């Protein structure tokens, strides 16, 4: 998530990212490969470096998914609240 947040602020090379995080270059590269394979980032060669960019459409897709999950949990918590209110009313003899 921190790599995605960093790339949201601007494109970066692997070396830039290694300098920002306390994990090894191979670990950063593995994370970037997973992000690339899942379509979250894209990479462009720039001389000897590879520049990683966040794909805005992937972020939009994720935001839509997260909103659907939030709505599901909101509905569940609302149902739980209504059930607890009903139990309280029964207990209080209303």
C-alpha positions in Angstrom: 0.0 0.0 0.0 2.8 2.4 0.7 4.3 1.8 -2.7 1.0 2.6 -4.3 0.6 5.7 -2.1 4.1 6.8 -3.2 3.4 6.2 -6.9 0.2 8.2 -6.5 2.4 11.2 -5.8 4.5 10.6 -8.8 6.3 8.1 -11.0 9.4 6.5 -9.5 12.2 4.2 -10.4 13.0 1.1 -8.4 16.1 2.8 -7.0 13.9 5.8 -5.9 11.6 3.4 -4.1 14.4 1.5 -2.4 15.7 4.8 -1.0 12.2 5.5 0.5 11.6 2.1 2.2 13.4 0.0 4.7 13.2 -3.2 2.7 15.6 -4.6 0.2 15.8 -3.9 -3.6 14.7 -7.5 -4.4 11.7 -7.1 -2.1 10.7 -3.8 -3.7 11.1 -5.5 -7.2 8.9 -8.4 -6.1 6.2 -6.0 -4.9 6.4 -4.0 -8.1 6.1 -7.2 -10.2 3.0 -8.2 -8.3 1.5 -4.7 -8.8 2.4 -4.8 -12.5 1.0 -8.3 -13.0 -2.3 -7.3 -11.3 -2.5 -4.2 -13.5 -2.1 -1.6 -10.7 1.1 -0.1 -12.1 2.8 0.0 -15.5 6.4 0.3 -16.3 8.3 2.3 -18.9 12.0 1.9 -19.7 14.0 5.1 -19.4 17.6 4.4 -20.3 19.0 1.9 -17.8 16.1 2.5 -15.4 12.5 1.3 -15.4 10.0 3.9 -14.3 6.9 2.7 -12.5 3.6 4.6 -12.8 0.3 4.1 -11.1 -2.6 3.2 -13.4 -5.5 5.6 -12.5 -8.1 3.2 -13.9 -6.9 0.5 -11.5 -7.3 2.8 -8.6 -10.8 3.7 -9.7 -11.7 0.0 -10.0 -10.3 -0.6 -6.5 -12.2 2.4 -5.1 -15.5 1.0 -6.6 -14.8 -2.4 -5.1 -14.0 -0.9 -1.7 -17.2 1.2 -1.8 -19.3 -1.9 -2.5 -17.6 -3.7 0.5 -18.3 -0.7 2.7 -21.9 -0.6 1.7 -22.3 -4.3 2.5 -20.8 -3.9 6.0 -22.8 -0.7 6.6 -26.0 -2.7 5.8 -24.9 -5.6 8.1 -24.1 -3.2 11.0 -27.5 -1.4 10.5 -29.2 -4.8 10.6 -27.3 -5.7 13.8 -28.2 -2.4 15.4 -31.9 -2.9 14.5 -31.8 -6.4 16.0 -30.2 -5.2 19.2 -32.7 -2.4 19.5 -35.5 -5.0 19.0 -34.0 -7.3 21.7 -33.7 -4.3 24.1 -37.4 -3.4 23.5 -38.4 -7.0 24.2 -36.2 -7.1 27.4 -37.7 -3.8 28.6 -41.2 -5.1 28.0 -42.4 -2.8 25.3 
